[in-house]
Amino acid sequence: MDKKLTCSRRSFIKGTAATTIALGTAGSLFSINQSSFKTALAQEIQENKIFQNACPRNCYDTCSILSTVKDGILTKVDGNPDNTYTRGRLCVKGYSYTRSVYSPDRIKYPMKQKGRGSGNWERISWDEAYSEIAETILRIKKEYGSTLPICLNKYSGNFSIMQYGIEGMLASIGDHSIATGTPCWPAGIDAQTFDFGTIYNNDPEDIVNSKYLILWGVNPAWCAVHSMYFIQEAKRRGCKVVAIDPILTQTASKADVFLQIKPSTDGALALGMAKYIFDNQLYDAQWLARNARGYEEFFGYIKNNITLEWAADKTGLPKETIETLAREYATTKPANIWIGYGMQRHTNGGQNVRAIDALAAITGNIGKSGGGAQYAHLETWGFNYHAMVQEKPQDNRAHGNRAINMNNFGAEVLAADNPPIKMLWIACRNPVSQDPETSVIKKAFAAMDLVVTAELFMNPTVEMSDIVLPVTTTFENPGVNVSYWHYWMTLNQQAVKPLYEAKNDITIAMELSKKLNEMQPGSCTFPTAGDLYEWAGKEFNANIYSQFGINDWKELEKGPVKAKRGLIAWQDGRFRTPSGKYELWSEEAQKFGHHPLPVYVEEVKPSGKYPIRCLTPHWKLNIHSQFQNLDWMDNIDNTPRLEIHPKLAAQYGIAHNDNVKVYNEIGYFILPARITETVPVETVAAYTAWYKNRNYNVNYTVKAIPADMGKKATGMPGIAFHDNFVNIEKI
Ligand code: SF4
């Protein structure tokens, strides 16, 4: 038999790159011994087992995966063709899963660090880890009379519903502090909540029915790659595609028209378009009369306050361009707008989204196939959240939980008093890398009695922890995944056994509960035993079954299923606002301190000392701090760069590849320059990512400035990541 097929598990793991490449291309192997390889391959195919899996990494696409396992080893991942959104393909990040599961960099055992940040780690047993954690929890409870000094910081990185067991575990010990909010998208969520009553987008597969599509501040070619098929198909059927973005993205390069707008002025463009639509009576009076509230007031505002000249001046786009865009958008039906998350990461981001939503409303494009104002949805997330909702112990439920703003986490942890925060539990997050004001985050970590991080890989947050617990990948435990973009649900089957000593979060919660109850009976209510598939089953209810047209969640073992209804948002005209109408005038917005209408809120401008806006968008080879640390990504591109326009570069005497220090009053980072006209003259771009073995973090310069909205729907305002001003110098 071919040596490759009889190798031990250990040598397989070491040689996975070569093996996978050989299986994928097989060029040299065929040339050496083609027939014996073919025989071996046929035999291997017979022995393969296929599992259903899902990509859970907080990506629009949440792909359905078919995993191939041979002899207990994950050998291949593919997109599942049964999912008509995934369409049998993954992105480059997804195809790298065999590399992340068997990465030599995975955290293999529980470890304890002697001296936070020292790198002096020693392996400990799970029992030792649980004992130290449980002792600290019980000591804190005794000293402070509650467990409020224990703070959970958990968000994405693994969006399986099973991961909500982490919240359940903390709830099971009693009152605690919890990082609240969401960094990425809250201003837009609030904006759409004021307008529509909630976020709710059309099925993205419906994009093919659009005749006019505006991709407004969104870069699916990098961040929602499967949507590009539907965009291209729409184009093929005659749809005109317009991309609006400060950066000439890969998506924009595929559009019919690219409009390079000044950052944070999207609301001015939308209101300028609304002005043209109003002046030329291109609005849908019938739709407005039937479905909307406050349109007379909105048109009054437009009439009295907005001019095309003003919009042109604000946005940097010629007046005639705005007129053309408005006319085409209003007269080509159905017209669709996809609103990205980047454009709401401003101090006026929520208002800008409201202004864009208003365009869809006044032209009557809402509730229509091919139309709409797409942002996101949570329509398929109606699980029981059984793992999350656990009863608190009788003796530790007097205060209620304490919310700590996730979007200003370091400062709020340090400021928390009566009682202070003394212990952090971090899961599915890498705040030291991804949150603003890295230096403050590090100070907060340094002030803790104990920091516990449950992670897959060593990263800057683990480096600042005392104990790290190795967790399973999505292939090593069951789960269920749905998307905030498409309408598919996928069962995640356990395809391989947990590697090394890795454990699933719910298993960790059960075992820690056992330890706590051994030390102090009744101190933790989380179940101490249970089968993970049973946990999964408890998340389902009659509504979910009916929505997806299944009778039992085990039917998902046959493959992913798509929701059977609700695929065109607001088709029934029943908006979830207080009035039941689309609210151009929103008293709910007013309650949260905003103008009731989608008015323009001035964008933040640079100050004299820091005259350059530094945009920090997502990178194509990562999602937040995931994936870029893997060897395949590293091989494709291992050098983050500062993108800088040739005119700005010339002004600062910077040439291609020169090292550039990017700084402001809170910190700095250094990157080699990429001179490119894809960024505006007065703006630089540095992509947010965590690279293994590189001390690079854009968040050293990003301040925790709140976006205008987010508090209503997510508890905290978002972060104005893109209102970050810096200076640069060649070093
Ligand atoms: S990262 Fe996104 S596009 Fe890539 S495989 Fe995962 S879900 Fe699919």
Residues whose N, C-alpha, C, O or C-beta is under 5 A from the ligand:
A	BS01	SF4	C55 C59 D61 T62 C63 L90 C91 K93 G94
